[in-house]
Amino acid sequence: MFKVLVSDPISDLGIQQLVDAEDVLVDKKPGLSEDELVAIIGEYDALLVRSQTRVTPRIMEAGANLKVIGRAGVGVDNIDLPAATQRGIIVINAPDGNTITTCEHTFAMIMAVARHIPQAYAKTINGQWDRKSFLGVELRNKVLGVLGMGRIGSEVAKRAKAFGMEIMGYDPFLTEERAEKMGVKLSSVEDIVRHADFMTVHTPLTPETRHMIGKAQFEIMKPGMRIVNCARGGIIDELALVEAVDQNIVAGAAFDVFEVEPPAEDHPFLKHPKIIVTPHLGASTVEAQENVAIDVSEQVLHILRNEPFSNAVNMPPVPTEVLNKLQPYFSLGEKLGSFAAQLAEGAVEEIVVNYSGDLAEVDTQSLTRYVVKGVLSHHLGSEQVNVVNSMHLAKTRDVNIIVQKSHTSKGFTNRISVSLRGKNEERLVAGTLLNGYGARIVQIDKFPVDVAPEGNLILVSHSDKPGIIGRVGTLLGGNDVNIATMQVGRKVVGGAAVMVLSVDKAVPREVLQEIAKLPDLNNAKEIVLY
């Protein structure tokens, strides 16, 4: 018999399949302290939690028989993943359980902001029969811009089409072919801002998406836009939004999420007549709470029975001898993927990973997962992407993964190159580990370089002419940006070249724009590697 401990309140229906299983014994003991869990966890094969139980290394160390920890939800921040991986405990979650619920809440917010439903309700129950103040708009024949065409965004687009809306979709992994299949017009953020009547965001919150809709976007926005955010607080600049509403650029907004939750009592959204708010209800339905528990229970059962399973969020088992050879390259592979993703401009259709030298003799499947994680995490966020689900997430976004191997390593003992291919571009980054120096980036596109892949980097494309380095340095110094190191890569004297600067802090966007305007410079881009 397998023993499963449920240490948080989880619906009976959600764990019914575990209760009904003839080879499983389920104990429900919510509210246990860490000491209490440590005292009993040794007799259990599986632990099911929500967000209340903090699964610490001490608990896992006491769990001599623990094979799997299931989180009935998406986030796993209450589970120590490195400790679980080190002890060979599989951690799983339920990434799909909230999809429909969040989608439906989004559409409820779209309808509410179109027809002023909460405002009209408030006046009516206060005895005011006011029809003139709440003139709404139809959804039919309107344009809906969807920023983020993942699981939830795609479901919202389906429902919007049923209402007769035209859909403009943006996603860093959305190709023209996939957009056409979905009946969506592939668009840029700027296209959506300029032309949509409604806009809903469904991206994760990353450094790239933070305030992706801000003052600059509101300045070019189609007047009368209505905006919905049921994704993450911070994707839309809240203060800039209030200003845009007051200026009649935005006709109304509906937010289920805030940058800081709960919001302060004086938050401008809370009393604004044109802004609808709800307290992060996207996943708050009976069905969603049951679905995440059902999904996790099913996978726990598969793991206990040694059957194929999905939704693991920590490192899969790797033979010790292979792990010892690959582990030094995990961080390099992830950083190469992230660097390449920050280079690419359009949708990524293909990730090509080439291993050369001694790495060509090893099973590099686990290393490839780190590379793909680096690529996807830049756009989807590290909370959503991990080394187990990275390949699955790439597949669901129609991103093809190609692994190549070569014994020729171009002068290095081992070399990893990552190429991202899109419809109109291909970007390449290559790296290696050097004895005494650690990880190095040795090639960017066609240019040889020698760069440590860490911190804040500025990549400048330019013509190889005298004075350029000085002009860039002077401009950065004038903006209080200190240069730590500088590298230039070129193929021929006087031709195209790249300059890579490592700097001590993040560079403001306007400074990068100033650099790009300097004579003989083509582009300046910040690359951030953690």
C-alpha positions as CSV (number, residue, x, y, z in Angstrom):
1,M,0.0,0.0,0.0
2,F,1.1,3.5,-0.8
3,K,0.4,6.1,1.9
4,V,-0.5,9.7,0.8
5,L,-0.6,12.6,3.3
6,V,-2.9,15.6,2.5
7,S,-1.6,18.5,4.7
8,D,-3.7,21.4,3.3
9,P,-7.5,21.7,2.8
10,I,-8.2,20.1,-0.6
11,S,-11.6,19.2,-1.9
12,D,-12.8,15.6,-1.4
13,L,-13.7,15.4,-5.1
14,G,-10.2,16.5,-6.1
15,I,-8.6,13.5,-4.3
16,Q,-11.4,11.0,-4.8
17,Q,-9.3,8.9,-7.3
18,L,-6.6,8.5,-4.7
19,V,-9.2,7.6,-2.0
20,D,-10.8,5.0,-4.4
21,A,-7.5,3.4,-5.4
22,E,-7.1,0.0,-3.9
23,D,-3.3,0.4,-3.5
24,V,-3.4,3.8,-1.8
25,L,-4.2,4.9,1.8
26,V,-5.0,8.6,2.1
27,D,-4.7,10.6,5.4
28,K,-6.0,14.2,5.6
29,K,-4.2,16.1,8.3
30,P,-4.4,19.9,7.5
31,G,-2.8,22.5,9.7
32,L,0.3,20.6,10.9
33,S,3.3,22.5,12.1
34,E,6.8,21.7,10.7
35,D,7.7,19.7,13.8
36,E,4.5,17.7,13.5
37,L,5.1,17.0,9.8
38,V,8.7,15.9,10.5
39,A,7.4,13.5,13.1
40,I,5.1,11.6,10.8
41,I,6.3,12.2,7.2
42,G,8.6,9.2,7.2
43,E,5.7,6.8,6.8
44,Y,4.3,8.5,3.7
45,D,5.1,7.9,0.0
46,A,3.4,11.2,-1.2
47,L,2.5,14.6,0.1
48,L,-0.2,16.8,-1.3
49,V,-0.3,20.5,-0.4
50,R,-1.8,23.8,-1.6
51,S,-0.1,27.1,-0.5
52,Q,-0.3,26.8,3.3
53,T,2.2,24.0,4.0
54,R,5.8,25.0,3.6
55,V,7.7,21.9,2.5
56,T,11.2,22.5,3.9
57,P,14.4,20.6,3.5
58,R,14.0,19.3,7.1
59,I,10.6,17.8,6.2
60,M,12.0,16.2,3.1
61,E,15.0,14.8,5.0
62,A,12.6,13.1,7.4
63,G,10.6,11.7,4.5
64,A,12.6,8.6,4.0
65,N,9.9,7.1,1.7
66,L,8.8,10.3,0.0
67,K,8.6,9.9,-3.7
68,V,6.5,12.8,-4.8
69,I,5.2,16.1,-3.6
70,G,2.0,17.4,-5.4
71,R,1.0,21.1,-5.4
72,A,-2.7,21.5,-6.1
73,G,-2.1,24.8,-8.0
74,V,0.4,26.5,-10.3
75,G,3.0,28.1,-8.0
76,V,5.5,25.9,-6.1
77,D,7.2,28.7,-4.1
78,N,6.3,27.0,-0.8
79,I,8.3,23.9,-1.8
80,D,12.1,23.9,-1.7
81,L,12.8,22.6,-5.2
82,P,16.6,22.2,-4.9
83,A,16.2,20.1,-1.8
84,A,13.6,17.9,-3.5
85,T,15.8,17.4,-6.5
86,Q,18.8,16.6,-4.4
87,R,16.8,13.9,-2.5
88,G,15.3,12.6,-5.8
89,I,11.7,13.6,-4.9
90,I,9.5,14.6,-7.8
91,V,7.5,17.8,-7.4
92,I,4.5,18.2,-9.6
93,N,1.9,21.0,-10.0
94,A,-1.3,21.7,-12.1
95,P,-0.5,24.3,-14.7
96,D,-3.7,23.8,-16.7
97,G,-6.3,23.6,-14.0
98,N,-7.0,27.4,-13.9
99,T,-7.0,28.0,-17.6
100,I,-10.8,28.1,-18.3
101,T,-11.6,29.8,-15.0
102,T,-9.2,32.6,-15.7
103,C,-10.3,32.9,-19.3
104,E,-14.0,33.2,-18.2
105,H,-13.2,35.8,-15.6
106,T,-11.4,37.8,-18.2
107,F,-14.4,37.7,-20.5
108,A,-16.6,38.7,-17.6
109,M,-14.4,41.7,-17.1
110,I,-14.5,42.5,-20.8
111,M,-18.3,42.5,-20.7
112,A,-18.4,44.5,-17.5
113,V,-16.1,47.2,-18.8
114,A,-18.1,47.4,-22.1
115,R,-21.4,47.8,-20.4
116,H,-20.5,49.5,-17.0
117,I,-22.2,46.7,-15.1
118,P,-20.6,47.2,-11.6
119,Q,-21.1,51.0,-11.8
120,A,-24.8,50.7,-12.9
121,Y,-25.5,48.1,-10.2
122,A,-24.0,50.3,-7.5
123,K,-26.3,53.2,-8.5
124,T,-29.4,51.1,-8.9
125,I,-29.2,49.5,-5.5
126,N,-28.7,53.0,-4.0
127,G,-32.0,54.1,-5.4
128,Q,-30.8,55.9,-8.6
129,W,-32.5,54.9,-11.8
130,D,-29.8,56.3,-14.1
131,R,-29.8,54.9,-17.7
132,K,-28.2,57.9,-19.4
133,S,-24.8,57.7,-17.6
134,F,-24.1,54.1,-18.7
135,L,-24.1,54.1,-22.5
136,G,-22.1,51.0,-23.4
137,V,-20.6,49.5,-26.6
138,E,-21.2,46.2,-28.4
139,L,-18.4,43.6,-28.8
140,R,-19.5,42.7,-32.3
141,N,-17.2,44.0,-35.0
142,K,-14.8,45.4,-32.4
143,V,-11.1,44.6,-32.4
144,L,-9.7,42.7,-29.4
145,G,-5.9,42.8,-28.9
146,V,-4.6,39.8,-26.9
147,L,-1.1,40.3,-25.5
148,G,0.1,36.7,-24.8
149,M,-1.3,33.8,-26.8
150,G,-0.6,31.0,-24.4
151,R,-3.2,28.7,-22.9
152,I,-5.4,31.5,-21.4
153,G,-5.0,34.0,-24.2
154,S,-5.9,31.5,-26.8
155,E,-9.1,30.5,-24.9
156,V,-10.1,34.2,-24.6
157,A,-9.5,34.6,-28.4
158,K,-11.8,31.6,-29.1
159,R,-14.6,33.2,-27.1
160,A,-14.1,36.6,-28.5
161,K,-14.5,35.2,-32.1
162,A,-17.9,33.8,-31.0
163,F,-18.9,37.3,-30.1
164,G,-18.0,38.5,-33.6
165,M,-14.8,40.3,-32.6
166,E,-11.7,40.5,-34.8
167,I,-8.6,39.3,-32.9
168,M,-5.1,40.8,-33.1
169,G,-2.6,38.6,-31.2
170,Y,0.9,39.2,-29.9
171,D,3.2,36.6,-28.5
172,P,6.9,36.2,-28.8
173,F,6.4,32.6,-30.0
174,L,3.3,33.1,-32.2
175,T,4.1,32.4,-35.8
176,E,2.1,33.4,-38.8
177,E,1.1,29.8,-39.5
178,R,-0.2,29.2,-36.0
179,A,-2.0,32.6,-35.9
180,E,-3.7,31.7,-39.2
181,K,-4.9,28.4,-37.8
182,M,-6.4,30.2,-34.8
183,G,-8.0,32.9,-36.9
184,V,-5.9,35.6,-35.3
185,K,-4.0,38.5,-37.0
186,L,-0.4,38.3,-35.9
187,S,0.5,41.7,-34.6
188,S,3.1,43.7,-32.6
189,V,2.3,45.4,-29.3
190,E,2.4,48.7,-31.1
191,D,-0.1,47.5,-33.8
192,I,-2.5,46.4,-31.0
193,V,-2.1,49.7,-29.1
194,R,-2.8,51.8,-32.2
195,H,-5.7,49.8,-33.7
196,A,-7.6,47.7,-31.1
197,D,-10.8,48.7,-29.3
198,F,-10.3,46.3,-26.4
199,M,-7.0,44.9,-25.0
200,T,-6.4,42.0,-22.6
201,V,-3.0,40.9,-21.3
202,H,-2.0,37.3,-20.6
203,T,1.7,37.4,-20.3
204,P,3.8,36.5,-17.3
205,L,5.5,39.3,-15.4
206,T,9.1,39.4,-16.4
207,P,11.6,42.3,-16.7
208,E,10.7,42.4,-20.4
209,T,6.9,42.6,-19.8
210,R,7.0,44.9,-16.7
211,H,5.1,48.1,-17.7
212,M,5.0,46.9,-21.3
213,I,2.0,49.1,-21.5
214,G,3.1,52.4,-20.1
215,K,3.2,56.1,-20.9
216,A,4.8,55.7,-24.3
217,Q,2.0,53.2,-25.4
218,F,-0.8,55.4,-24.0
219,E,0.6,58.3,-26.1
220,I,0.0,56.4,-29.4
221,M,-3.1,54.5,-28.2
222,K,-6.4,54.5,-30.2
223,P,-8.8,56.8,-28.2
224,G,-11.6,54.9,-26.5
225,M,-9.5,51.7,-25.8
226,R,-10.8,49.5,-23.0
227,I,-8.2,47.5,-21.1
228,V,-8.5,44.3,-19.0
229,N,-5.7,42.7,-16.9
230,C,-6.4,39.3,-15.2
231,A,-2.8,38.1,-15.6
232,R,-0.2,39.8,-13.3
233,G,0.0,43.2,-11.7
234,G,2.8,45.3,-13.2
235,I,2.4,44.4,-16.8
236,I,0.5,47.7,-17.2
237,D,1.8,50.9,-15.5
238,E,-1.0,51.6,-13.1
239,L,-0.3,55.3,-12.6
240,A,0.1,55.9,-16.4
241,L,-3.2,54.1,-16.9
242,V,-5.1,56.4,-14.5
243,E,-3.7,59.4,-16.3
244,A,-4.8,57.9,-19.7
245,V,-8.3,57.3,-18.4
246,D,-8.5,60.9,-17.0
247,Q,-7.4,62.1,-20.4
248,N,-10.1,60.1,-22.2
249,I,-7.5,58.0,-24.1
250,V,-8.8,54.9,-22.2
251,A,-12.6,54.6,-22.0
252,G,-12.4,52.1,-19.1
253,A,-10.4,49.4,-17.5
254,A,-11.0,46.2,-15.5
255,F,-8.2,44.8,-13.3
256,D,-8.2,41.6,-11.2
257,V,-4.5,42.0,-10.3
258,F,-2.4,44.8,-8.8
259,E,1.4,45.5,-8.6
260,V,1.1,45.3,-4.8
261,E,-1.6,43.0,-3.3
262,P,-3.7,43.9,-1.5
263,P,-3.6,47.5,-2.9
264,A,-3.2,50.4,-0.5
265,E,-6.4,52.0,0.7
266,D,-5.7,55.2,-1.3
267,H,-4.9,53.3,-4.6
268,P,-6.3,55.4,-7.4
269,F,-8.1,52.4,-9.0
270,L,-10.3,51.8,-6.0
271,K,-12.5,54.9,-6.3
272,H,-12.2,55.7,-10.0
273,P,-15.6,55.7,-11.7
274,K,-14.2,54.2,-14.9
275,I,-12.1,51.4,-13.4
276,I,-13.5,48.1,-12.3
277,V,-11.5,46.0,-9.8
278,T,-11.8,42.5,-8.3
279,P,-9.5,40.9,-5.6
280,H,-7.5,38.4,-7.8
281,L,-10.4,36.1,-8.5
282,G,-9.1,34.6,-11.7
283,A,-8.7,31.1,-10.3
284,S,-11.5,31.3,-7.7
285,T,-14.2,28.8,-8.9
286,V,-15.3,25.5,-7.4
287,E,-14.3,23.8,-10.7
288,A,-10.8,25.3,-10.8
289,Q,-10.1,24.3,-7.2
290,E,-11.3,20.8,-8.0
291,N,-9.5,20.6,-11.3
292,V,-6.1,21.4,-9.9
293,A,-6.6,18.7,-7.2
294,I,-7.8,16.2,-9.7
295,D,-4.9,16.8,-12.0
296,V,-2.3,16.5,-9.3
297,S,-3.9,13.4,-7.8
298,E,-3.9,11.7,-11.2
299,Q,-0.2,12.4,-11.6
300,V,0.7,11.3,-8.1
301,L,-1.0,8.0,-8.8
302,H,1.0,7.6,-12.0
303,I,4.3,8.3,-10.2
304,L,3.5,5.9,-7.3
305,R,2.7,3.2,-9.8
306,N,5.8,3.9,-11.9
307,E,3.7,4.9,-14.9
308,P,4.4,7.8,-17.3
309,F,3.6,11.2,-15.8
310,S,3.6,14.9,-16.6
311,N,3.8,18.4,-15.0
312,A,7.0,17.7,-13.0
313,V,8.7,21.0,-12.0
314,N,12.1,19.8,-10.9
315,M,15.0,18.0,-12.5
316,P,14.3,14.5,-13.9
317,P,16.7,11.6,-12.9
318,V,20.0,11.6,-14.7
319,P,22.7,8.9,-14.3
320,T,25.4,10.1,-11.9
321,E,28.3,9.7,-14.4
322,V,26.4,11.8,-17.0
323,L,25.3,14.3,-14.4
324,N,28.9,14.8,-13.3
325,K,30.0,15.7,-16.9
326,L,27.1,17.9,-17.7
327,Q,26.4,19.8,-14.5
328,P,29.2,22.4,-15.0
329,Y,27.5,23.3,-18.3
330,F,23.9,23.7,-17.0
331,S,24.2,27.4,-16.1
332,L,26.1,28.1,-19.3
333,G,23.5,26.5,-21.4
334,E,20.6,28.4,-19.8
335,K,22.5,31.7,-20.1
336,L,23.2,31.0,-23.8
337,G,19.5,30.4,-24.4
338,S,18.5,33.6,-22.5
339,F,21.2,35.6,-24.4
340,A,19.9,34.3,-27.8
341,A,16.3,35.0,-26.8
342,Q,17.2,38.6,-26.0
343,L,18.9,38.9,-29.4
344,A,16.0,37.7,-31.4
345,E,13.4,40.2,-32.7
346,G,10.7,38.1,-34.2
347,A,8.8,34.9,-33.3
348,V,11.1,31.9,-32.6
349,E,10.2,28.9,-34.8
350,E,13.2,26.7,-34.2
351,I,15.9,26.3,-31.6
352,V,19.1,24.6,-32.8
353,V,21.5,23.4,-30.2
354,N,25.0,22.2,-31.4
355,Y,27.3,20.3,-29.0
356,S,30.9,19.9,-30.1
357,G,34.0,18.4,-28.6
358,D,33.7,16.0,-25.7
359,L,30.0,16.9,-25.2
360,A,29.3,15.1,-28.5
361,E,30.0,11.8,-26.7
362,V,27.4,12.4,-23.9
363,D,23.6,12.1,-23.6
364,T,22.9,15.9,-23.6
365,Q,19.1,15.7,-23.2
366,S,19.1,17.2,-19.7
367,L,21.5,20.0,-20.9
368,T,19.2,20.8,-23.8
369,R,16.4,21.3,-21.3
370,Y,18.4,24.1,-19.7
371,V,19.1,25.7,-23.0
372,V,15.4,25.7,-23.9
373,K,14.5,26.9,-20.4
374,G,16.8,29.9,-21.0
375,V,15.1,30.7,-24.3
376,L,11.5,30.4,-23.0
377,S,12.1,32.0,-19.6
378,H,13.0,35.3,-21.1
379,H,9.4,35.6,-22.5
380,L,7.4,33.4,-20.2
381,G,9.1,34.0,-16.9
382,S,11.1,31.6,-14.6
383,E,8.0,30.8,-12.6
384,Q,6.4,29.1,-15.5
385,V,9.4,27.4,-17.1
386,N,11.7,24.8,-15.6
387,V,14.0,22.1,-16.8
388,V,11.3,19.5,-16.9
389,N,8.5,21.3,-18.7
390,S,10.6,23.4,-21.0
391,M,10.5,20.9,-23.9
392,H,6.7,20.5,-23.4
393,L,6.2,24.3,-23.4
394,A,8.2,24.6,-26.6
395,K,6.1,21.9,-28.3
396,T,2.8,23.6,-27.3
397,R,4.1,26.8,-28.9
398,D,5.1,24.9,-32.1
399,V,8.8,25.7,-31.5
400,N,10.9,23.0,-33.1
401,I,14.0,21.7,-31.2
402,I,17.0,20.4,-33.2
403,V,20.0,19.0,-31.5
404,Q,23.2,18.5,-33.5
405,K,26.6,17.1,-32.5
406,S,30.1,17.5,-33.9
407,H,33.5,16.3,-32.8
408,T,35.1,19.4,-34.2
409,S,35.0,22.1,-31.5
410,K,36.8,25.0,-33.2
411,G,39.8,25.0,-30.8
412,F,37.7,24.4,-27.6
413,T,37.5,21.2,-25.6
414,N,33.7,21.7,-25.5
415,R,31.5,24.2,-27.3
416,I,27.8,24.9,-27.2
417,S,26.1,27.0,-29.8
418,V,22.4,28.1,-29.7
419,S,20.7,29.3,-32.9
420,L,17.2,30.8,-32.9
421,R,15.5,30.7,-36.2
422,G,12.4,32.7,-37.2
423,K,10.7,33.6,-40.4
424,N,13.2,36.4,-41.3
425,E,16.2,36.0,-39.1
426,E,18.6,33.7,-37.4
427,R,20.6,34.6,-34.3
428,L,23.5,32.6,-32.9
429,V,25.3,32.6,-29.5
430,A,28.1,30.1,-28.6
431,G,30.0,29.5,-25.4
432,T,32.4,27.3,-23.6
433,L,34.0,26.7,-20.2
434,L,37.6,27.7,-19.9
435,N,39.9,26.4,-17.2
436,G,40.7,29.1,-14.8
437,Y,38.2,31.5,-16.4
438,G,34.8,29.8,-16.2
439,A,31.9,30.3,-18.6
440,R,32.6,32.5,-21.6
441,I,30.6,33.6,-24.7
442,V,32.9,33.0,-27.6
443,Q,30.7,33.9,-30.6
444,I,27.7,36.3,-31.3
445,D,26.3,35.7,-34.7
446,K,29.3,35.7,-37.0
447,F,31.6,37.6,-34.7
448,P,34.2,36.1,-32.3
449,V,34.2,37.5,-28.8
450,D,35.3,36.7,-25.3
451,V,32.6,37.7,-22.8
452,A,31.6,36.5,-19.3
453,P,27.9,35.7,-19.5
454,E,26.7,37.5,-16.4
455,G,25.1,40.7,-15.2
456,N,24.1,43.7,-17.3
457,L,25.6,43.7,-20.8
458,I,25.2,46.2,-23.7
459,L,25.4,44.8,-27.2
460,V,26.2,47.4,-29.8
461,S,26.1,46.7,-33.6
462,H,28.3,49.2,-35.5
463,S,30.7,49.9,-38.3
464,D,34.4,49.3,-37.4
465,K,35.6,52.9,-37.5
466,P,37.8,55.0,-35.2
467,G,36.2,56.9,-32.4
468,I,33.1,54.8,-31.9
469,I,34.3,53.2,-28.6
470,G,35.1,56.7,-27.2
471,R,31.7,58.1,-28.2
472,V,29.8,55.3,-26.5
473,G,32.0,55.5,-23.4
474,T,31.5,59.2,-23.1
475,L,27.7,58.9,-23.5
476,L,27.5,56.2,-20.8
477,G,29.8,58.1,-18.4
478,G,27.7,61.2,-18.8
479,N,24.7,59.2,-17.7
480,D,26.4,57.7,-14.7
481,V,26.8,54.3,-16.2
482,N,30.2,52.7,-15.3
483,I,31.8,50.3,-17.8
484,A,33.4,47.2,-16.2
485,T,34.7,45.5,-19.3
486,M,34.6,46.0,-23.1
487,Q,35.0,43.6,-26.0
488,V,34.9,44.2,-29.8
489,G,34.3,41.4,-32.4
490,R,34.9,41.9,-36.1
491,K,35.6,39.8,-39.2
492,V,37.4,42.4,-41.3
493,V,38.9,45.8,-40.6
494,G,36.4,48.6,-41.3
495,G,33.5,46.2,-41.7
496,A,30.6,45.3,-39.5
497,A,31.4,44.7,-35.9
498,V,29.8,44.2,-32.4
499,M,30.8,45.8,-29.1
500,V,29.9,44.1,-25.8
501,L,30.1,46.2,-22.7
502,S,29.5,44.9,-19.2
503,V,28.2,47.6,-17.0
504,D,27.6,48.0,-13.2
505,K,23.8,48.6,-13.4
506,A,20.8,48.5,-15.7
507,V,20.9,51.0,-18.5
508,P,17.8,53.3,-18.9
509,R,16.0,52.7,-22.2
510,E,16.4,56.3,-23.3
511,V,20.2,56.0,-22.9
512,L,20.2,52.9,-25.2
513,Q,18.2,55.0,-27.7
514,E,20.8,57.7,-27.5
515,I,23.6,55.2,-28.2
516,A,21.8,53.8,-31.2
517,K,21.6,57.4,-32.7
518,L,25.4,57.9,-32.6
519,P,27.2,58.0,-36.0
520,D,28.0,54.7,-37.5
521,L,26.0,52.7,-35.0
522,N,23.2,50.5,-36.0
523,N,21.6,49.2,-32.8
524,A,22.1,49.1,-29.1
525,K,20.5,46.4,-26.9
526,E,20.7,45.5,-23.2
527,I,21.2,41.9,-22.4
528,V,20.6,40.8,-18.8
529,L,21.9,37.5,-17.5
530,Y,21.2,36.4,-14.0
